[in-house]
């Protein structure tokens, strides 16, 4: 993930995606989505991913340098772990 990426890219380190939502839709259960520094303005919809004992993870490459906002108050992404059994939590 990178603010300068493209959702047409494959989502690799060299060719990152732009939107976190796109990565959520593409990641395999139990995978990790790495977020580069920057501000991401989007509202996430997590429907069904992760396996009990192997949660899908969203992690910042540099803790505290990636921000997620859909309103006026950006939320810093240190590590978000989404587990199908538990839901989304910090």
N, C-alpha and C positions, 0 to 999 in steps of 0.2 A: 504494500500500500504506500502511495506517495501522492501528495497534493499535485504533483506534476505528472503523475501517471496517466494511463488511459484505460478505460474499461474494455477497450478492444485488445489490450495486451494480454499475454497469458498469465500474468500475475507472478512473475519470477522476480528475483532481486534486480536483474538487469532491465526488465520490462515490467514494472509494477502496475497494478491496477490503481485507479483513482479513487473509487468509492468503496468504503467499508462494506456497504450492503452487497455490492457485487461479489466481494470476497466471501461473505457469509453464504451467499447462494452457491458458490463454487467449491468451497472447502469440503474435504472429505470428513466424515465423523471422526472425532479425535484429533483433527489437524490443528495447526496453529496459524493464525493470521498475524503477521508482523506489520506494525504501523510505524512508518517513518515520521520524523519530526514534522510538525505543521498543524494547521487547524482544518478539521473536516466538518463541514456544515451539512449535516444530514440527520434524519431520524431513522434509527435502525429498526428493522422488523425481523425478529428471530422467531422462526416457526418450528423447525424440527431439525436438530443436528446434535451430534454427540452420542456417545455410548456410555452407559453406566460404567464408571471406572476409567473412562477415557474421554473426558470432556473436550469439546472444542474450545480453544483458547484464543483470545485477542490480546496481544501484548505489544507494548511500545518498544521500539528498538532502543530508545533512550528514555528511561523512566522520567515522566513529568514533562516531556517535550512534545507530546502529541495531545491535541485537544479535540474533543468532540462537542459540537454545539448544534442545537436546532432552534435555540432561542437566544436570549441575551447573555446567559451565564455558561461559558464553556466549561466542560468537565474534563479534567486532566485524565489521560489514559495511562495509568501505571500498569495495570493488568486487569483485564476483565476475563473471567472464566465463565463459560456457559456450559452447564451440565444439564442434559435433558431431564434428569431426575430432580434437579434443584432449581432450575431457572437461571437467570442472569444475575450475577452478583459481583461485587468488588472483592 
